[in-house]
Amino acid sequence: MCGDAGSARRSVVWGTVFCAVLAVSAGAGGTAPRQEIVIRDLRVCQPQTALAETRRAGKWQVISYASGAIEGHMLAAPSLVEPPTVTLPLDYQGWYRVTVGIWNPLWGYDGRESVLKLKLTDDPCFRVVKSTGPTGYKGTILQEYEFGARDLSGQDLLISKRNGQKGYLAYVRLAPLAADQVAALLARRATATTRVLVASHDGSGYLTRGGGIAITSRADIWAEIEPYRHTDVKRISWAVNYSHTTNWPSRVGTLFSREFIPGNRAEATLFETLNGLIDQGINPLQEACQHAHRMGIEFDAQFRMALLGRTPPDSQQGFVAEHPEVRMVARDGIAIEKASYAFAATRDFLVSMVRDTVTQVAVDGVTLNFIRGGDYFAFESPVREAFEEKYGSDARQTEPNDARLLRIRAAFMTQLVREVRAELKRAGQEQNREFKLHVLAYPTREVNLRHGVDIADWIQEDLIDSIMGPGEEAIRALAQPHDVEWIPGVGGRSIASYLRAWDRWHGKADGYFVWDIDNEIEKAAEWQVLSQMGHDEAMRGFTKRQPSEHLSTQRLTEVGGVEVIKIANEEAGYPQKFLFLFSGG
């Protein structure tokens, strides 16, 4: 790496210290080889008025650092300082692999993450690059992270940070790509057959990521979608509702930030952020959908199927409060503050939310999410009446999970799925397009049936286009003859889970479903695996060698002229060793 190699030479360009390693990439037509460049002196960033030598409100602090003979000046801002975006001039032509060095000091006690937002001049929005863990007690290091392979012709690098989180950028590395490398990269990006990932997004968590008000514009919403560009993601499933409330200005559901008074700081930030977008005329759902389409990625609206009432201290509002007659009823006759789909009014309400969404937003389809808030039936009157009509007895006298009762309940849910499918067909005819219907379900047929979800019936009636989540081979066997995509879930949020899922299902499944992928895209190591799950060669490599979060590390000897490498207790023989600056506790 530049700065570590003995053959590296140091030069100065625009007052910027950088390292150049020769013969990295041959130039076109026999021209001189291009060089790897590491820009370590970020005092060159513009405007100069945004930089300061000491910590100041609304400024990037410039801090000197050294690692042996290598010296530089980083940009630094703690979590409560909000500096403006600055520009790092890049007077280079052609393709480079861009990586950045991030500092994440432990002794700042300022959160675990060091978060930067970067974009080239012509990019539609920023992308986040971050260190997810501070460096330790025994030394402080720079960690190198990937920004991406890009054509830098006519481009500069814009640098920002996320509101509410610290950010420290130490250097920018530009490694040139040869013509054959660029050709291979572009060919890979143009291949659609490797797109196998369905990415579930919770639709609201991003609004408060970092603890501050970080989403204030259309471009900020696009930034949630941008990481999927040139990856193996084929469809985004974006949650649009939480019971009767929505995260977008629906005409049927209630915008949650308008209905409730925030009860804590997290809610206050969430509500202020969402209301701020709506007040500007920005529809977050529409913006996310449109940006996905610009990138060639499908986008569907995901409905969480539980329709809950409100339990104190929350206020009693919404569909269940307005229609107490549709509540579930326990075996002992006590009403449960949750709507049952055995009632036509409940089904009508859900269908009306679907109708409103596909009418207002250009989604490609709908996902019915049955794994959030399961148990959609109990012993309410329609269930009891249907059971008595068919079996001549009282459903309340059955044993738990009586197969007859489960089938009665499932018939009501199948009716709902028919009604949603019919609504999508009607809307498609009006708009001269086709809407797909996807289902997110529990792992096995048995568990699903206990929740009133009969996957087999839906497949056999050709009601759905894909079944996501279950990993049973029996479901695959049911789905294939009906051209229903079988997309099992990848399991827990770990690299090991992703690799096991790939090893078990590649070549069999039609794709992989990832829950809350928005929590994973900013984890560098995890995202290396998930973003390439359609590339078998890359995945085989990961099974032999799991990726690290960062590409490399570089230990610092000085920061701001202060020594940060001497270790306490080293000569005393005390077993616990740490930097001297920690010795005071």
N, C-alpha and C positions, 0 to 999 in steps of 0.2 A: 504494500500500500504506500501511497505517496506520503513522505514524511518519515517512513520507517525504512525505506530502501536506501542502501548505501550509494546507489547511482543517482539518487535524486539531487537536483540542484535547486537553489533558492533564487527567485527573481522578484522584481517589483514591477507591477503594472497598475496604473492609476493610483499609486500609493498603496496598492494591495499586496500583501505578502501571499505568495502562492508557491506550490511545488509543482514541477513539471517532470513527468516521467516520459522519456522519449520512446519512439517506436511502439506506441500502443496500438495505433490504428493507421493503416496505410492510406494515404490520400489518393484521390482519383487521378487517373492519367499519369501516374508516376510522380505526382507531387510529393512534397515532403510529408512525412507522417504527422498526423495530428497528435496532440499531447494531452495527457491527463492533467487537469488543473484542479487545485484545491485552494479556494478563496478563504483565507483565514482572518483577514482584517476587514471586518464588516463596518468600519467607520466610513467606508465609501458609500454606504446606503444613503438614499435621498428620500425626502428632503433632509438636509443637515439640521434643520430646526427641530426635527423629531428626535434627535439624539442628545444625550447629556452624559457628563462624566460621573455624575452622582445620581442617586435615585430622586426623581422628580415626577410629580403628577403629570400624566399625559405624555411621558417621554420614554424612549428606550434608553436604558443605561448601558453604556459601553464599558465592558470589564475586560482588562487584559488577562491573558493566560499563557502558560508555557508548559510544554512537555519536553523536557530536556532542551535540545537546541531549537525545537519548533516553537514559534511564538505566534500569537494571534490576538484579536479583539472580538469578543462575542457581543451579541445583543441580548439584553436581559430585562425582564419585567416580572415582578411578583404578581400574585393573583389579583390584588386590588388596584394595581396600576394598569390603566387601559391606554396604551400608546396607539398612535395612528398607524396605518399600514405604511410601510416603507418599501422602496424599490432598490434592488441590487442590480446594477447594470450588467448585462451579459452580452458582450460584443463577440458572439461566436456563431458560426454557421454549421449546420448539419446536426446529426443525431448524437446524443450523449445519454449515458446513464447517469441520472442525477441522484445523489445521496447527500444526506445532511448529518452533521454532528450535533448532538443535543447534550446539554449538561443538565443534570437533575440533582442538585445538592441536597443531601439529607439534613444538614444542620439548619436549613432555612425554615423547617417546620411549617411548610406551606403547601401541604397536600402531596400525594404520592406521584402525581403525573406532571411532566413538563410538556406542554402542548403548544404546537406551532401550526399555523394555517398558512399554506403556501399555494401560489398559483403563478403560472406564466402569464404574460401579458394578454394573450388571446384566449385563455381558458375562461369558460363561462362562470366558474366559481372557484372558491378555495378548496383545498384538500387538507385534511388533518394528518399530521405526522407527529407522533408523540412517543416519549419514553414512559412506560407504565410503572416503573419502579425506581426509586432514588438509589444512587450509588451508596455504598456501605460505609461502615465505621472505619474500615482499614485503608481507605483511600478514596479518592474521587476521580471519576473517569468521564471521558466523552464517549457516547455511544452513537454509532452510525446507523442510520435508517434509510430505507428506500423511499424516494419520491417518485421515480419512474423513468422509463426510457422515453426521451422526447426529442423532437426536432427543435433546436434552439435558434434557428434562423429568425432574426428579427424579434426575438423574445427577451424580456427581462424577467427577473424573479421578484414577485411581490411577497412580502413577509408580514404576517399579522399573528395575533394570538387569540385564544378563546377567552371571552369575558369570564372572569371568575376563576381562572386557572393561570398558574405561572407559565412562563415560556423563556427558554434560554437556547439561542442558536449560536453555535461556535464556529461552524464552517460549512461550506458548500463544496462538494466534490463533483467534478464533471469528467466522466470517463468516456472517451469517444468510442462509437460503434463503427465497425467496418461495414462495407457495403453488403457483404453476405449476411452479417448479423441483422442489419436493418431489413433485408429482404425476408429473412426467416421470421422476424418479429411481425412484420406486416401480414405475412401469409397466415401466421397463427391468429392474429386478431381478426382476420377476415373469415375464419372458420366458425360456422354456426353450430356444427354438429357436436361440438364439445360443451355446449351450453346445457348443463344438466341440473343446475341448482335452482330451487325455489326458495326465495329469501323472505322469511316472515319478519315484518317490522311492526312494532307495537303502536306506531302512529302518534305517540305523545311524549315518550321518554326523551327524545332528542331535543325537545323544547327547553329542557332544564339541564342538559348535560353540562357538567362543570359547575353547576350551582348558581350561575349568573344568567342574565338575559342575553343569550348568545345568538338567538334567531330573530332577526329584525327585518329581513328582506327576502325577496324571491330567491336571490342567489344563495342565501343561507339554507333555504329548503332544498335547492338543487344540490347543495354540497352533501346532503344525506344520501343522494342517489349516485353521485359522481364516482364513488369508489368502485361501483360495479362495472364501470366502463372497461372494456377489453378483458373481462373475466369470464368465468364459466357460469355466471348467473343468467338464467333464461327468463325468470319471472319474479316479480316482487309482489308479495301479498301484504298489503298495507291495512292494518286495523283501522276501522272507521268509527267504531262505536264501543261503548262500555255500558251495557244495559241500554237504556233509552237515550243516554247522552252520547254526543258525537264530538269529534275533534275537528269538525269543519262545519260551515254554516248550512246545515241541512234544513229543509223545510218541514221535515217530519220529526226527526230527533231533536233534542235540545242541546245546543252548544254548551258544554259543561262549564266553560269559563264565564258564561252569562248567568247560569242558573244558581250557582252556589257562591256564598261568601267564603273566601279562603280561610281555612282554620289553622294553618301553619305557614312557615316561611316558604317551604317547598311549593305548596299550593299557590301561594301569593305570586311567586316567580312564574309558575306555570300559567296561571290565569293572566297575568300581566303580559307575558310573551304572546299567548294566543290572541288575546284581545287586541294587542298592538298590531298584529298581522291583519286581523279582520278589519280593524279600523282603517287600514291602508287599502282595503279592497283586495287583499291577498287571500286566496283560498288555498290553504296548505295542501289539501288533497289534490286539487287540480294541478298545482305547480309540481308536485312530486310525480304525478302521472305523466304530465307533458314532458318532463325532463327524461323520464325513463324511456318514453317513446322516441325522443330525439337520439337516444343511445341505442335504439333497436331492441329494447327490453320490454317484455310484456308486463302489464300492471293490472292487478285485480284488487277489488275492495273486499276486505276480510271482515265478516260480521261475527262478533262474539255472541254466541247464542243465548247465554243466560240473560234473562230480563228480571232484574232484581228490584225489589222495593227498597226503601230507605229505613235503616235501623238507627235510632237515636245514638249519638247526638246529631246525625245528619237529618236534614229537613225531609219531611214526608212529601215528596214531589214525584212527578213522573208517571209513566204508564200504569204501573201497579197501584200506586196511590189513587190514581183516577179511576181505575177499574179493579177494585178489590175482589170482584166476583170471579176473576180469572186466576186467583191465587191457587197454588198447590195446597192440598189438604192431606195431612198426615193420617196414618191408620186410625189414630184415636180421635179424628175429627177436628184437630187444631189446624187453623190456617197458617201456611208458611209464606213469608213475605217474598214470594217469587212467583212469576207467571208460569202457568202450565200451557204447553202447546196442544193439550187436548181440547182447549177452547178455540173456536174459530176466530174470536176477536184477537187472541194472541198471535195466531198465524197471520191474520190480516195485517196486524201492526208490523210484524217483521217483513212481510212482503211489501208493505208501503215504504219501509226504509230502503229496501232493495230498489224499488221502482224510482224513488227520488234520487238515489245515488247514480244509477245508470243513465238517468235522464239528464242530470246536471254535469256529470263528470265522464270523460271519454275513457272509462276503464275498459279492459278487454274481457273482464268476467268478474265473477263473484266467488268467494270462498266462504263456506259455512263452517265456522270453527266450533266444533263440539267439545273440545278438550279444555275450555275455560268455563267453569261453572256448570259442570255436568250434574245430572239428575234433573230431568225436565218434566217428570211426571211423578205423581204419588197416588192418592186414592180419591181425587176430585170426582165430581159427579159424572162427567163424560166417560171416565175410565171405568167407574163402577157400573154404569148403565151398559156399556159395551160388553163388559165381562159377564154381567148377569144375562144379557141377551144371548150370548153365545154358549155359556156354560151353565146357566141356570143357578148360579150360586153367588155369594157375596165375595168380592175381590178382597175385602179386608180380612177374610178368614183364611187366605192362602199363606203358604210358607214364603219366607224371603226368597226372591229370585225364582218364583214359580214360573216355569217356561210359558204357561198359558197367559199369565199376566204380562210378562215381558213382550209377548207377541201383540197383545192388545195395545199396549203403550206404543210399541214401534209402529203400529199401523197409523197412529196419529202423526208421528214424525214423518213417515213416508208421504202422508198427504201434504205436509208442509213442503217437502222437497219437490213434490209434483207442482205445487202452486208457485214455488220460486222458479222452477224450470219454465212453467207456462208464462210467467211474467217476463223472463229473459227472452223467450221466443217472441212475445208480443212486442217488447221494446226493440228487439233486433229487426223485426219487420218494419217498424216505424222509422228506424234509423238506417235501414238498408245495410245492416252488419250483423255479425254473429257474436253473441255473448256466451262464454263458456261458464260452466258450473263445476266448481271444485269442492271437495269435502276434506276437512282436516279432522281425523278421528283418533281414537285410542288405539293402543298397539294390537289388540286381538279382537276377533269377532265376538268372542264371549263377553269381554268387558264392554264393548260397544253396545251389545244388546241390553246389558243391564242399565244403560243410559237411554234406551229407546232408539238406538241407532242401528238399523238393519242394513249393513253395507251390501249384503248379497242381493236383497230386493232392489236396491237402487241401481246396482250394476245391471241386473237382469232386465229391469224396465228401461234401461238406457237413459236414466235421469241425470247421470253425472259424467263429466269428462275426465276427471282424475280423482284418485283416492290418495290422500297424503297422510303419512304417519305410520300406519300399520306395516309391520315387517313380516307378517306371516306369508309363507309361500302359497298357502291355500287361497289367500286373497289375490295374489298374482295370477293364479290359475283361473279364478273367476273373472278377473279383469281383462285378460288378454283376448278372449273371443269377442268381447264387446268393444274393443279398441279404447278401453278406459286405461289411462296412464296409471301405473303403480309407482308411487313415489314415497318410499319409506323414509322415516325420520332418522337423522344421524345420531340421536341420543344426546348424552350430556355434553356440556360445553368444555370440551378438552380435545387436544390434538389426538390423543389415543382413541377417543370415541369416533372422531372423523375418519381415522385410518381404519378402524375396525369396520365401520359402515361401508367404506369403499371396498375393502377386502371381501366383505360378505356379499355385496350386491352389485359390484360393477360387472357389466355384461349381462345382468339380469333385469335390474330395475330401469325404469324410464327416467329416473332422476333421483335427487336427494332433497329432502325437506330440512331446512334449518330454522329452528325457532329463535326468535329475537336476534336475528343476525346483526342488527344494529349495535349489539353489545360486542360483537366479534370483529367488526371491520376495522376497528382502531387498535386491535391487538395484532402486532406485526407478525408474530409467529403463527398464530391461529389462522390469520387471513392468508398467509402464504399457502396453507393447505386447502382451505375452503375455496379459495378463488381459482384453484386448478383441479377441482375434483373430476372434471371431464377429461383431463389429460392423464392417461394411464401411465405414461413413462415418468412423469413428474411424481405421481402418487407412489409408484414403486420405489422411487428414490427416497421419498419421505419415510417409507416403511423401514428403510435401512438406516436413515439418519434424520431424526426429527429436527426441524428448523429452530434456530434460536430467534429471540425477539429482535436482536440487532445484528448488524453485519460484522461489526468489529468494535473494539474498545481501545481507548488510548488513555493511559493514566496521566493525570496532571501533576506537575511538580509545584506550580504556582498559580494562584488566581488573584488578580488585583494586586500583584506584588507580594502576596502573603504565601508563605510556604505551606503546602498541603500534602506533604508526603512523609514527613517524619512520624514514626510510630512510637507511642508511649508504651512503657513496660517492656520494650524490646530487650534492653540490657538488664533490667531488674529480674527477668525471668518469670514475671507474673503471667499466668496463662491467658488472661483476657487482654488482647491487644487492639488498640484503636488509635486513630489520629490524636495528636496532642490536643487539638482544639475540642475534643470531646471529653477530655480528662476532668473537666469541671462539672460534668453531668448535665 
